[in-house]
Structures are given as C-alpha cells and as structure tokens.
Amino acid sequence: MRRTGKLIAVAATLAAIITLLLIALSAAADTPVWPKTGSEVKTNGKMKLDISYTSDGYFMAAVSSKNKHKLKLRVAKDGETLTYDLNSNGDYEVFPLQLGSGKYEVSLYENVSGKKYSQEGKASISVKLSSNVIPFLGPNQYVNYTKASEAVAKAAELCAGKDTKAAYDAVCNFMKTSFVYDYVKAVSVKAGTLPDIDGTYKKKMGVCQDLSAIMCAMLRTQGIPCKLMIGYADKQYHAWTTAYINGQEVFFDPTAALNAISKVKDYSLERFY
C-alpha cells in the first residue's frame, strides 16, 4: 500500500509538472520575422518576385526596372483579391501572405492613361505557411518598420521579462497613455496613404491606421502575432487590431482607447494585413 501511495504521489507530481510546462509553452511568444531577400526569384514581364521565404508569411515584389508610371500589384487567392500600390523605382516591397497556405496569383499592372492599366506580369505562388499566424509576425507594406524604428526599441523596453499577456497589456497601456489622435490629418489625408509608423511615433500623434500599425509593430517584434484590421466602425472607415494571446484572438482599438471615436456598435472587416 505504501508503494502504491508513493507511485500515486509521483504520478501526481509528474502531472503537475507537465501541466506547468504546457502552460508555459502556451504563454511563450513566437519568433519575430525579419524579411530578407533570397535566391528563389520569379520574373514575368516587368514583374519580379522574391519567393524565397513564403513559409515565413511573406513575399517581395518589385518592377524589374525603374518606371515612370503608376503601378498596381494584385494578389488573389480562393476568390479574394487584394490590390496594392507598388513603387516604380525597382526596390523590393514586402507583402503578406495573410490569406493562408495555398496557391496565390500575383499580377502587375501599369497605368497607361487616365484610369486605364495594362497587365505587365503574372505569376503563381504555391505557399505552405509554417504556422497560421506567421504572416502577422513581421513587417510588410502596411505595417512597415525596421529594427531601427523607435517603436521597436520601446516595445523591447516595455516587454522585457514579461510573459505574453503581461507584454500585451503593457503595450495596450502605452498606446492609451502616450498618443493623441490627429484630427487635422483625419480630414486631410489622401486615399491610399499608407500608415506611417516612424513619423507617428515621433509625433506621438496619428490617425486610426497609424496607431493600429504602431500597435502591430510593437507586438510583432515581441513575438506576439497581431493583425492590422481595416473596415468599418459602424459607418465610419476605420482601422483596429486583433492580437493572438495564448491562442485566443483579442480585439483592441487604439483610437477608441483615446476616446477619439464615438462608441461603436459594430465592427465590419474589409481586409487585414
């Protein structure tokens, strides 16, 4: 009986240790992604794609040579289509593979006159992501930051020694207490303007997409996947965030946290990055 009792006690101890390990693993942050060029490049027409690291949730695209015309990049998968502006100087830009694993069709369009565009390149990409959340762990055209960004350094300072939930809470509190809403920019910003993480951080002031992009940058660099969500807050075009905290999707609207938007009854998603 004594031996049986000891075995039961040992088994209970082992079970407790395993439980603690599982909790620790679930709370552990993911590894941030830092895009880089590689050797696997596809070219078609005037389009050049670096698809070396698609398993890490991104690809790079560029026009093959400098161009004076406006360019559009169209990314399609399973009936969903996302359209981006592409710079005409031939430099690579990073685009997320946020629609998951599978086959993507990427097309380049060049403005020929007025609102008319001609297709100048097309290619397919077969993607197998290393995880479902990896597209939301690195920078891209919409959430554009570098290792030198001030927001990245601040995130490291705020989150040092903290577990995932505590780090997330620290960033949320920083967003609430360190920024103001830019009402002037809100009425003057042009359609198609991308979020400005570095500029907004320096001024500590921005519109919804700027604030949400900063939130994403700070969390992503701490290994916490975070989506930049764009859609409607009731009838107002808007941006907010969704982060993955210990396997759960957690909503946060930096603009609402600053009391810069009326109480929202319904958020409807149009696209995410």
C-alpha positions in Angstrom: 0.0 0.0 0.0 2.9 2.4 0.9 4.4 1.7 -2.5 1.1 2.3 -4.3 0.8 5.6 -2.4 4.3 6.7 -3.4 3.6 5.9 -7.0 0.3 7.9 -6.9 2.2 10.8 -5.4 5.0 10.6 -8.1 2.3 10.4 -10.8 0.6 13.5 -9.4 3.8 15.4 -9.2 4.7 14.5 -12.8 1.2 15.5 -14.0 1.6 18.9 -12.2 5.0 19.4 -13.9 3.6 18.6 -17.3 0.7 21.0 -16.8 3.1 23.8 -15.8 5.2 23.1 -18.9 2.2 23.2 -21.1 1.0 26.5 -19.6 4.5 27.9 -20.1 4.6 26.8 -23.7 1.2 28.2 -24.5 2.3 31.6 -22.9 5.6 31.7 -24.8 5.9 34.3 -27.6 6.6 33.3 -31.2 9.7 34.3 -33.0 9.5 37.7 -34.9 10.0 37.6 -38.6 12.5 39.9 -40.3 12.1 39.8 -44.2 15.2 39.3 -46.3 15.9 38.6 -49.9 16.9 35.1 -51.1 17.8 33.1 -54.2 14.3 32.0 -55.3 13.1 34.7 -57.7 10.3 34.6 -60.3 10.1 37.0 -63.2 7.4 37.6 -65.7 7.1 40.6 -68.0 8.1 43.6 -65.9 7.4 41.9 -62.6 10.0 40.4 -60.2 9.0 38.3 -57.2 11.3 37.0 -54.4 9.5 33.9 -53.1 12.4 32.5 -51.1 10.7 32.7 -47.7 7.0 32.3 -48.3 6.8 29.8 -45.5 7.6 32.8 -43.2 4.4 34.5 -44.4 5.6 37.0 -47.0 7.0 37.6 -50.5 8.7 40.5 -52.0 7.7 42.3 -55.3 9.4 44.9 -57.5 9.2 46.2 -61.0 12.2 44.9 -63.0 13.5 48.3 -63.9 12.7 51.9 -62.9 9.4 53.1 -64.3 7.7 56.5 -64.5 4.1 55.1 -64.5 1.9 54.2 -61.5 1.9 50.5 -60.7 -0.6 48.2 -59.0 0.1 44.8 -57.6 -2.9 42.4 -57.4 -2.8 39.4 -55.1 -5.5 36.8 -55.4 -6.4 33.5 -53.7 -9.6 31.5 -53.5 -11.8 34.3 -54.8 -10.3 37.0 -52.6 -8.3 39.8 -54.2 -6.1 42.4 -52.6 -4.7 45.4 -54.6 -1.6 47.4 -53.6 0.3 50.3 -55.0 3.9 49.3 -56.0 6.8 51.8 -56.1 8.2 52.5 -59.5 11.9 52.7 -58.6 12.6 49.0 -58.7 13.0 48.5 -55.0 11.5 45.4 -53.4 8.5 45.8 -51.1 7.2 43.2 -48.7 3.7 41.8 -49.0 2.0 39.5 -46.5 0.5 36.0 -47.4 -2.3 36.6 -44.9 -4.9 34.5 -46.8 -3.2 31.3 -45.6 -1.5 28.4 -47.3 -2.4 27.5 -50.9 -2.0 28.9 -54.4 -1.7 32.7 -54.9 -1.9 34.6 -58.2 0.2 37.8 -58.4 -0.2 40.3 -61.2 1.4 43.6 -62.0 -0.5 46.4 -63.7 0.9 49.6 -65.2 -1.0 52.8 -65.7 -1.2 53.7 -69.4 -3.6 56.7 -69.3 -6.2 58.1 -67.1 -7.6 55.1 -65.1 -6.5 52.5 -67.6 -4.0 49.9 -66.7 -2.3 47.1 -68.7 -1.2 43.8 -67.2 2.6 43.7 -67.3 3.3 40.5 -65.4 1.7 37.5 -63.8 2.9 34.5 -61.7 1.6 31.8 -59.4 3.0 31.1 -55.9 2.4 27.9 -54.0 2.5 28.6 -50.3 2.8 26.4 -47.3 3.0 28.6 -44.2 5.0 27.3 -41.2 2.1 28.5 -39.0 -1.3 30.2 -39.4 -0.1 33.3 -37.5 3.3 33.8 -39.1 2.1 36.4 -41.6 1.4 38.7 -38.6 4.9 38.5 -37.0 6.8 40.7 -39.4 6.8 44.0 -41.3 5.1 44.5 -44.6 3.9 47.4 -46.8 1.1 48.3 -44.4 2.9 47.6 -41.2 6.2 49.0 -42.2 9.0 49.1 -39.6 12.7 48.2 -39.2 14.9 47.1 -36.4 15.9 50.8 -36.1 12.3 52.0 -35.5 11.8 53.8 -32.2 8.6 51.9 -31.6 10.6 48.6 -31.8 13.0 49.8 -29.2 10.2 50.9 -26.9 8.4 47.6 -27.2 11.6 45.8 -26.1 11.8 48.1 -23.1 8.2 47.7 -22.1 8.0 44.0 -22.5 11.4 42.9 -21.1 10.9 40.0 -18.7 7.2 39.8 -19.2 5.1 36.9 -20.4 2.8 37.2 -23.4 -0.3 38.6 -21.6 1.7 41.0 -19.5 3.6 42.2 -22.5 0.4 42.7 -24.4 -1.2 44.7 -21.5 2.0 46.9 -21.3 1.7 47.8 -25.0 -2.0 48.5 -24.7 -1.4 50.8 -21.8 1.4 52.6 -23.6 -0.9 53.2 -26.6 -3.6 54.6 -24.3 -1.3 56.9 -22.4 1.3 58.1 -24.9 -0.6 59.1 -28.1 -3.2 61.6 -29.2 -5.4 61.4 -32.2 -4.5 63.6 -35.2 -7.8 65.3 -36.1 -6.2 67.5 -38.7 -4.7 64.6 -40.6 -8.0 62.7 -40.4 -9.7 65.3 -42.6 -6.8 65.9 -44.9 -5.3 62.5 -45.5 -5.5 61.3 -49.1 -6.9 57.9 -50.1 -4.3 55.3 -50.5 -1.9 56.8 -47.9 -0.1 54.1 -46.0 0.3 54.0 -42.2 3.4 56.0 -41.0 4.8 54.1 -38.0 8.1 56.1 -37.6 6.6 59.5 -38.2 3.6 58.9 -36.0 5.8 57.6 -33.2 8.0 60.7 -33.3 5.0 63.0 -33.1 3.0 60.7 -30.8 0.0 61.6 -32.9 -1.7 59.8 -35.8 -5.0 58.6 -37.3 -6.5 55.2 -36.7 -4.4 53.3 -39.2 -1.2 54.8 -37.9 -2.0 54.0 -34.3 -3.1 50.4 -35.2 0.1 49.9 -37.3 2.3 51.0 -34.4 0.5 48.6 -32.1 1.1 45.8 -34.5 4.8 46.7 -34.9 5.4 46.7 -31.2 3.6 43.4 -30.6 5.1 41.6 -33.6 8.6 42.4 -32.7 7.9 40.9 -29.3 6.8 37.7 -30.9 3.1 38.4 -30.4 1.1 37.9 -33.7 -1.1 41.0 -34.4 -3.3 41.8 -37.4 -3.9 45.3 -38.7 -7.7 45.2 -39.4 -9.3 47.6 -41.8 -13.0 48.0 -42.4 -15.9 49.9 -40.8 -16.7 51.0 -37.3 -20.5 51.3 -37.8 -20.5 53.5 -41.0 -17.0 55.1 -40.5 -14.0 53.7 -42.4 -11.6 52.6 -39.7 -8.6 50.5 -38.5 -8.1 48.5 -35.4 -6.1 45.4 -34.2 -6.5 41.8 -33.3 -3.7 40.0 -31.5 -3.2 36.4 -30.7 -2.8 36.0 -26.9 -2.2 32.4 -25.7 -4.2 31.0 -28.6 -7.1 33.5 -28.4 -7.8 36.4 -30.7 -8.0 39.6 -28.7 -9.5 42.9 -30.0 -8.1 46.3 -29.3 -9.0 49.7 -30.9 -6.3 52.3 -30.2 -8.5 55.1 -31.4 -11.3 54.1 -29.2 -8.9 53.8 -26.3 -8.1 57.5 -26.9 -11.8 58.4 -26.9 -11.4 59.7 -30.4 -14.3 57.8 -31.9 -17.9 57.5 -30.8 -18.9 54.3 -29.1 -19.0 51.6 -31.8 -21.9 49.2 -32.0 -20.5 47.1 -34.9 -17.1 46.5 -36.5 -17.2 45.0 -40.0 -13.9 43.8 -41.5 -13.0 44.5 -45.1 -9.3 43.4 -45.2 -6.3 42.8 -42.9 -2.5 42.9 -43.1 
